[in-house]
Amino acid sequence: MSDQQSPNDPNWLDEFEDLANQQLDYGSSCEQVHPIIERWFQKLMSNDPPESRDSVEQAMSCLSTEILNGLPDDVIEPLLDHMTEDDLATWVQHILLIGRSFESALNNGELDDL
């Protein structure tokens, strides 16, 4: 962690994270949480993607385009050496979809065991 924190960083949680890390038998709290996330991710990947309204799908497509347009050339060119622009856009949309699903799982209590 850097000395300069974002103004949005909930640094009041640092004390609890440090305490949790001290109480673990090994490693960090992330090592404990990771298997829960992995199970959630495998379950997500084994099912059909969550359904979205057409307007949400359109917005996700537009956001993917904006993300790709904002990438520096030295990042996007090596990617395009290995895939088409359409494949890259689909990959970015897939990442955004996983993020939406993750947020939904957090909000609906599916990951309360974290």
Secondary structure, DSSP 4 states (H G I P E B T S, - for coil): --SS--TT--GGGHHHHHHHHHHSSSS-HHHHHHHHHHHHHHHHHHSPPPP--HHHHHHHHHHHHHHHHHS-HHHHHHHHTTS-HHHHHHHHHHHHHHHHHHHHHHHTTTTTT-
